[in-house]
Amino acid sequence: MLINFYKLEGTGNDFILLDSRSSGFVPKSRQVVAWCDRRFGIGGDGVLVLLKPSSKSADFKMRILNSDGSEAEMCGNGIRCLARFVFDHKLSEKNALGIETLAGLIKVDNIGGAQFKVAMVRPEFDPQKIPVKSKEPVINRNFKVDGQNFKITCVSMGNPHCVIVVKDVSKIALAQIGPKIERHPMFPKRVNVEFVQVVSRSRLKMRVWERGAGETLACGTGACAALAACSRLGLTSKKARISLPGGDLVIEWDDLCYLTGPARFVYQGWLDAQGK
């Protein structure tokens, strides 16, 4: 069986999108892994599945499957791509969409052209809600892994994040240290890892190791977690531009976190439903 797919990207975070509103089809892990392979498949950081909402308060439902086949609660770049698809295909007459995710109902506004503003969840520092194995919030705490010492701050943006402030993000061997932090016993559901460089009180540089996807060019929830952590540490204001390898995102923390950035359609095609 062949399935129609769409390829979209948000600041270099690229996704395969399936419109499953009619069929309800959600791919299996092995299919996701095969399709996301950049040599033998389409290539992508994950698969977005557009579904009918199960809640009357939502316009659409989104499921996010990482390139390793695992499922994510929320994806800030992915939800902008899904909104771009909805607007491009005129699936809604609304300018603001309510999208159901595992992290709750998320509102996305088209603010002009390819730019979208997402009302993300409230940053959460409660260790049980992240989750992280600690009795107290993990704020600028000493953390040793692979013989290296870091100061970590843990926060949930509907999914778990470990933020580490460093002097120069370009000097981090992310491919080596990222997976060791992601799967550290301190994080029972694994964790997204953000290395952050403070340029000024309104500008950050960031590299990210995403849970289930590895190093990516951008991470929307990670950018929100980075601002929340740096603001909590007194290093930045509550609004900043986050520069990532794939481009810039603007984050504002006002109770909720607000994420503004682009989303772009790349191409459309057909894929083999069997995967490998």
C-alpha positions in Angstrom: 0.0 0.0 0.0 1.3 3.5 -0.9 0.6 6.4 1.4 0.6 10.1 0.5 3.1 12.1 2.6 4.3 15.7 3.0 7.7 16.9 4.0 7.9 20.1 6.1 10.6 21.8 8.2 10.7 24.4 10.9 14.2 26.0 11.5 15.8 22.8 10.0 13.8 20.4 12.2 12.3 18.3 9.4 9.2 16.0 9.5 7.2 13.6 7.4 3.6 14.5 7.8 0.7 12.0 7.3 -2.9 13.3 6.9 -4.8 10.5 8.8 -8.0 12.3 9.5 -10.0 9.9 7.4 -8.1 6.7 8.0 -6.9 7.1 11.6 -3.7 5.4 10.4 -0.7 5.8 12.8 2.5 4.1 11.7 4.3 1.4 13.7 7.7 2.1 15.1 9.5 0.0 12.5 7.8 2.0 9.7 8.8 5.3 11.3 12.4 4.2 11.7 12.5 3.1 8.0 10.9 6.3 6.6 13.2 8.6 8.7 16.4 6.9 7.5 18.2 9.6 5.5 19.8 7.1 3.1 17.3 4.4 2.6 14.1 6.3 3.5 12.6 9.8 3.1 14.7 11.2 6.0 13.4 13.2 8.9 13.7 14.0 12.6 10.2 12.4 13.1 6.7 11.7 11.7 3.8 14.0 12.4 0.3 12.4 12.2 -2.7 14.7 11.7 -5.8 13.2 13.2 -9.4 14.1 14.1 -9.6 15.5 17.6 -11.0 13.4 20.5 -11.8 16.6 22.4 -14.6 19.0 21.3 -12.4 22.0 22.3 -9.7 21.0 19.8 -9.7 21.6 16.0 -7.1 18.8 15.2 -5.0 16.2 17.0 -1.3 15.6 16.5 0.8 12.6 17.3 4.6 13.0 17.2 6.8 10.0 16.5 10.5 10.4 16.9 13.0 9.0 14.3 13.8 6.0 16.6 10.1 5.1 16.7 9.3 6.4 20.2 6.5 8.9 20.8 7.0 12.4 22.0 4.5 14.4 24.1 5.0 17.7 22.3 7.2 19.3 19.6 7.3 23.1 19.1 8.7 23.0 15.6 6.5 20.0 14.6 3.3 21.7 15.7 4.2 24.8 13.5 4.7 22.5 10.6 1.3 20.8 11.2 -0.4 24.2 11.4 1.3 25.3 8.1 -0.1 22.2 6.5 -3.6 23.0 7.8 -3.5 26.6 6.5 -1.9 25.6 3.1 -4.6 23.0 2.5 -7.4 25.3 3.9 -8.6 22.7 6.4 -9.8 25.3 8.7 -11.2 28.9 8.3 -9.7 29.9 11.7 -6.5 31.9 12.0 -5.9 30.4 15.5 -5.9 26.6 15.9 -6.4 24.4 19.0 -4.3 21.3 18.5 -4.6 18.3 20.9 -1.3 16.8 21.9 -0.1 14.4 24.7 1.1 17.6 26.5 -2.5 19.1 26.3 -4.3 21.5 24.1 -1.9 23.8 22.3 -2.9 27.0 20.5 -1.1 28.0 17.3 -1.6 31.4 15.5 -0.6 32.2 12.0 0.9 35.7 12.5 1.7 36.3 8.8 3.4 34.5 6.0 5.4 31.5 7.2 5.5 32.7 10.8 3.6 31.0 13.5 3.2 31.7 17.2 2.6 28.8 19.6 1.3 29.2 23.1 3.3 26.4 24.7 2.7 25.0 28.2 3.9 26.6 31.5 7.5 25.6 32.4 7.5 23.1 35.2 10.4 22.7 37.6 8.7 20.1 39.9 11.0 17.1 39.6 8.1 14.6 39.7 6.5 16.2 36.7 9.6 16.4 34.6 10.4 13.6 35.7 13.9 13.6 37.3 15.0 11.5 40.3 15.3 14.2 42.9 13.4 15.3 46.0 14.1 19.0 45.2 13.9 21.1 42.0 17.1 20.6 40.0 18.4 24.2 39.6 22.1 24.7 38.7 23.0 21.4 40.3 26.3 19.7 40.0 26.1 16.7 37.6 28.9 14.4 36.6 28.7 12.2 33.5 31.4 10.5 31.5 34.1 12.1 33.6 32.8 15.6 33.0 31.3 18.0 35.4 28.3 20.2 34.5 25.7 22.4 36.1 22.2 21.3 35.1 18.8 22.8 35.4 15.8 20.5 34.7 12.5 21.7 33.4 9.4 20.2 31.7 7.8 21.8 28.7 5.3 18.9 28.5 8.4 16.8 27.9 11.6 16.5 29.9 14.6 18.8 29.4 18.1 19.1 30.9 19.6 22.6 30.3 23.3 23.1 30.7 24.9 26.6 30.4 28.4 26.6 28.9 30.8 29.3 27.7 30.9 28.0 24.1 28.4 25.6 22.6 30.6 25.0 19.5 33.1 23.2 21.7 30.7 20.6 23.1 31.1 17.0 21.7 27.4 16.6 21.5 27.4 13.3 19.7 29.4 11.8 22.5 27.9 13.4 25.6 24.3 13.8 24.4 23.2 10.2 24.5 24.9 9.6 27.8 22.9 12.4 29.5 19.7 11.4 27.6 19.8 7.9 29.0 21.3 8.7 32.4 19.5 6.8 35.3 18.6 10.2 36.8 16.0 10.6 34.0 13.4 7.7 34.1 11.8 8.7 30.8 15.1 9.8 29.2 15.6 13.5 28.6 16.2 16.2 25.9 19.6 17.9 26.4 20.2 21.6 25.7 23.6 23.2 25.8 23.2 26.9 26.0 25.6 29.9 25.6 24.4 33.2 27.0 25.3 36.0 24.5 23.3 38.7 26.2 20.2 39.0 28.3 18.1 38.9 25.2 20.1 36.4 23.1 21.1 32.8 23.5 22.9 30.2 21.3 21.9 26.6 21.7 22.7 23.1 20.5 20.3 20.3 21.3 20.4 16.5 21.6 16.8 15.4 21.3 15.4 12.3 23.0 14.7 9.7 20.4 16.2 11.8 17.5 19.8 12.7 18.4 21.3 16.0 17.4 18.9 18.2 15.5 19.1 21.6 13.9 16.5 23.0 16.2 14.1 22.1 19.1 11.1 24.3 19.9 10.3 22.9 23.4 14.1 22.9 24.0 14.4 26.6 23.2 11.5 27.3 25.6 13.2 25.2 28.3 16.5 27.0 27.7 14.9 30.5 28.2 12.9 29.3 31.3 16.1 27.9 32.9 18.3 30.9 32.0 15.6 33.3 33.3 15.2 31.3 36.5 19.0 31.5 36.9 18.9 35.3 36.4 21.0 35.1 33.2 18.4 36.5 30.8 15.2 38.5 30.7 11.9 36.6 30.0 12.1 37.2 26.3 15.0 36.2 24.1 16.1 35.2 20.6 17.5 31.7 20.5 20.0 31.0 17.7 20.2 27.4 16.7 22.0 25.7 13.8 18.8 25.7 11.8 17.8 29.3 12.4 16.4 31.6 15.1 13.3 31.2 17.4 11.9 34.0 19.6 10.8 32.8 23.0 8.8 34.8 25.6 7.9 33.5 29.1 4.7 35.1 30.5 3.2 32.4 32.7 3.0 30.2 29.5 5.9 30.1 27.1 5.3 31.6 23.6 7.3 30.3 20.7 7.5 32.2 17.4 9.2 30.8 14.3 8.8 29.7 10.7 7.4 26.6 9.1 7.9 25.6 5.4 6.5 23.1 3.0 9.3 21.2 1.2 7.7 18.5 -1.0 5.0 15.9 -1.4 5.3 12.2 -2.4 4.3 8.6 -1.8 5.8 6.1 0.5 5.6 2.3 1.0 3.5 1.6 4.0 5.5 -1.6 4.7 8.7 0.3 5.5 11.7 -2.0 5.4 
